[in-house]
């Protein structure tokens, strides 16, 4: 459900029903149900502070959870952020 309210559609056209708060709501529900990709997507909102208060620590926790749940993209993003932090 969260993807329905994302900013960019599959065609690369801005989504007219974009709503960051609804994305966060649905991704949070899915993440709490151990959905790896939802955790990865939710981390992006917290990293940017889009639709919520910016929180890098929570964003990293979500990326770590995503990686632990088996998301290939979550693992990639978590490693990238760790490199950026410890540069």
Order of alpha helices (4+ residues) and beta strands (2+ residues): alpha-alpha-alpha-alpha
